[in-house]
């Protein structure tokens, strides 16, 4: 297993110079907020998966499963786009560490 790279080891601007090396950059430790999935409110629209810029939403057998927190930066786009069920969001943002 590879040791995650720290900020000092990144290229300026975090430019990826090698194809397929994004898996080496586990960026989950950067976030201040984390998305929390409430399965009971999920309508399986997969908007969270579609809009996630980090591909941190896991889908199994065509259904939303959970988050890959190794790569989720906590941007909140998934929570913003989530329609939820009857006005109750399936994804909420929670302060990291709580």
N, C-alpha and C positions, 0 to 999 in steps of 0.2 A: 504494500500500500504506500502510495506517495505521500510525502509530507506536504500539507498545503503551503502555498507560497505566501509570504508576508508582503506588506505594501512596499517594502524596500526592494523586493525582488521583481516587482512588476515593471513592465516597460512604461515609459512616459505615456500618459493618457490611457494606460491599461490596454494598449493596442495589442491584439493577438497576431503574432507573426507566423505562427505555425498552424496549419489546418488541423482541425480536430482536437486541439489542446484545451478547449474550454473546460473539460472535465477536471483539469488540474487546478482550476481557480475556484475553490469553494469559498463563495462570497457571503455565506449566511451569517457570518460573525459581524458583518457590517451593519446589520439592521438595528433600528431602535424600536420598531413595532413588528409584530409577527401576526400573520393571518391565522385565525382559528376557524375551523370548519365545523358547522353545526349541521350534521347529516339530516336531522329531522326537518330542516327547512330547505333542503336541497331539492331542486326539480330536475337535476341532471341536464341542464341546458348546455353545460360545458363552456360557458362564456369565460369562466375563470381560466380554463386551459387555453382557450383561444387568445385571450388578451395578455396572458402572463409573458413578459419580455424575457424571463429567465428559464422558461419551461420547467418551473418548479411545481406544477400541479401534476399529480400522478393520476393517470387514467388506466383502469384495468377492465378488460372485456367491454369496452365502450361506455364505462361508467366512471364517474369521478371517484377517486379513492382518498387521497390525502395530499399533503405537501411534502416536497423534498426540501427540508429546511437547510440542507447543506448549501443550496444555491439560491434560496429565496432571500432577496434583499429587503423585503418589507415595504415595497413601494405602495401597496394598497390598491393597485389597479384591479385586482381580482375582486376585492370587496366593493369597489366603486361600481363595477360592471354587473355584479351579482343581483339578479332580480328577486331571488328568494321566493318564498311561498307565502302568499297572503300578506305581503308587506314585511315579513320577517326575513331578514337577510340570512343566507346560509354561511356567509363569511363575514367575520367582524375582525377589526384590527385591535390587537391588545398590546400594551406596552411590554417590551421584551423583559423577561425575568419575573413577570407577575403571574 
